[in-house]
Amino acid sequence: MDLENLIEAAKNARERAYAPYSQFRVGAAILTASGKVFTGSNIENASYGLTICAERVAVFHMVHAGEKTPEVLVLVTDTEEPVMPCGACRQVLSEFSNPDLKIVSVPLRGQAKETTLRELLPYQFRLKDLQ
């Protein structure tokens, strides 16, 4: 799947976001090493701590389907500036990704930015590193 199709998948996921409190809708699409695509959207809750980000929804869909090797993550937001994954999402991504996971943030009213998980989380926490 090419990047444009992955962006379109994230845009479609964004349309399914549940964001009645913030109105900040996010869509995510993950392309795995096997070529499969998993999407997610943010889901808010009146108890804000129970809200879940689009990235984690996509990762959890991926893992539930038996996949554990994401290669590209695309995020789509209706912003002017690119939005990067929060700290919790970075940590969850590091559980299943190599540090060179490509992350592409696509703001609908601005210019996309590409980075890697290593750039966003240079000191990944992994239990296996502590053993």
C-alpha positions as CSV (number, residue, x, y, z in Angstrom):
1,M,0.0,0.0,0.0
2,D,1.4,3.4,-0.9
3,L,1.5,6.4,1.4
4,E,-1.5,8.1,-0.2
5,N,-3.8,5.1,0.4
6,L,-2.6,4.9,4.0
7,I,-3.3,8.6,4.5
8,E,-6.8,8.0,3.0
9,A,-7.4,5.2,5.5
10,A,-6.4,7.5,8.4
11,K,-8.7,10.2,7.1
12,N,-11.6,7.7,7.0
13,A,-10.8,6.5,10.5
14,R,-10.8,10.2,11.7
15,E,-14.4,10.4,10.5
16,R,-15.4,7.7,13.0
17,A,-13.8,9.5,16.0
18,Y,-15.9,10.0,19.1
19,A,-14.8,13.4,20.4
20,P,-17.9,15.2,21.8
21,Y,-15.9,17.1,24.5
22,S,-12.8,18.3,22.7
23,Q,-14.1,18.2,19.1
24,F,-10.5,17.1,18.3
25,R,-10.9,14.2,15.9
26,V,-7.8,12.1,15.1
27,G,-7.5,9.2,12.7
28,A,-4.6,6.7,12.6
29,A,-3.5,4.0,10.1
30,I,-0.8,1.5,10.6
31,L,0.9,-0.5,7.8
32,T,2.5,-3.7,9.0
33,A,5.4,-5.6,7.6
34,S,2.9,-8.2,6.1
35,G,1.2,-5.4,4.2
36,K,-2.0,-5.3,6.4
37,V,-3.5,-2.0,7.5
38,F,-5.1,-1.3,10.9
39,T,-6.9,1.9,11.7
40,G,-8.1,3.7,14.8
41,S,-9.7,6.9,15.9
42,N,-9.7,8.6,19.3
43,I,-12.6,7.8,21.6
44,E,-13.3,10.2,24.4
45,N,-15.0,9.6,27.7
46,A,-16.7,11.9,30.2
47,S,-14.1,10.6,32.7
48,Y,-11.2,12.1,30.7
49,G,-8.6,9.6,31.9
50,L,-10.5,6.8,30.2
51,T,-10.1,8.5,26.8
52,I,-8.0,6.6,24.3
53,C,-6.0,8.0,21.4
54,A,-6.3,6.9,17.8
55,E,-2.8,5.5,17.7
56,R,-3.4,3.1,20.6
57,V,-6.7,2.0,19.1
58,A,-4.9,1.1,15.8
59,V,-2.0,-0.6,17.7
60,F,-4.5,-2.7,19.7
61,H,-6.4,-3.7,16.6
62,M,-3.1,-4.7,15.0
63,V,-2.0,-6.8,18.0
64,H,-5.5,-8.4,18.4
65,A,-5.3,-9.5,14.8
66,G,-2.0,-11.3,15.5
67,E,0.3,-8.7,13.9
68,K,3.2,-7.2,15.8
69,T,5.4,-5.5,13.3
70,P,4.2,-2.0,12.3
71,E,6.3,-0.2,9.6
72,V,4.5,3.1,9.1
73,L,2.0,5.0,11.3
74,V,0.0,7.8,9.7
75,L,-1.9,10.4,11.8
76,V,-4.5,12.7,10.4
77,T,-5.8,15.8,12.3
78,D,-7.8,18.9,11.2
79,T,-5.0,21.3,12.2
80,E,-2.5,23.6,10.6
81,E,0.5,22.0,12.3
82,P,1.4,18.3,12.4
83,V,0.4,16.6,15.6
84,M,2.7,13.9,17.0
85,P,1.7,10.9,19.3
86,C,1.4,11.7,23.0
87,G,3.9,10.1,25.4
88,A,1.6,7.2,26.3
89,C,1.2,6.4,22.6
90,R,4.9,6.6,22.0
91,Q,5.5,4.1,24.8
92,V,2.9,1.7,23.4
93,L,4.3,2.0,19.9
94,S,7.8,1.2,21.3
95,E,6.5,-2.1,22.7
96,F,5.8,-3.3,19.2
97,S,8.0,-1.3,16.9
98,N,11.6,-0.9,16.1
99,P,12.9,2.6,16.8
100,D,12.9,3.4,13.1
101,L,9.1,3.1,12.8
102,K,8.2,5.8,10.3
103,I,5.6,8.3,11.6
104,V,3.8,10.6,9.2
105,S,1.6,13.4,10.7
106,V,-0.9,14.9,8.2
107,P,-2.7,18.1,9.2
108,L,-5.6,18.7,6.9
109,R,-4.8,22.4,6.7
110,G,-1.1,22.3,6.7
111,Q,2.0,20.4,5.5
112,A,2.8,16.8,6.6
113,K,5.8,16.0,8.7
114,E,7.7,12.7,8.7
115,T,9.7,11.5,11.7
116,T,10.6,8.2,13.4
117,L,9.8,6.8,16.8
118,R,13.5,7.1,17.7
119,E,13.3,10.8,17.2
120,L,10.2,11.1,19.3
121,L,11.2,8.7,22.0
122,P,15.0,8.5,22.1
123,Y,15.2,6.5,25.4
124,Q,12.6,3.8,25.0
125,F,11.6,1.9,28.2
126,R,11.7,-1.8,27.6
127,L,11.6,-4.4,30.4
128,K,13.8,-6.8,28.4
129,D,16.5,-4.1,28.5
130,L,16.4,-4.3,32.4
131,Q,17.0,-8.0,32.6
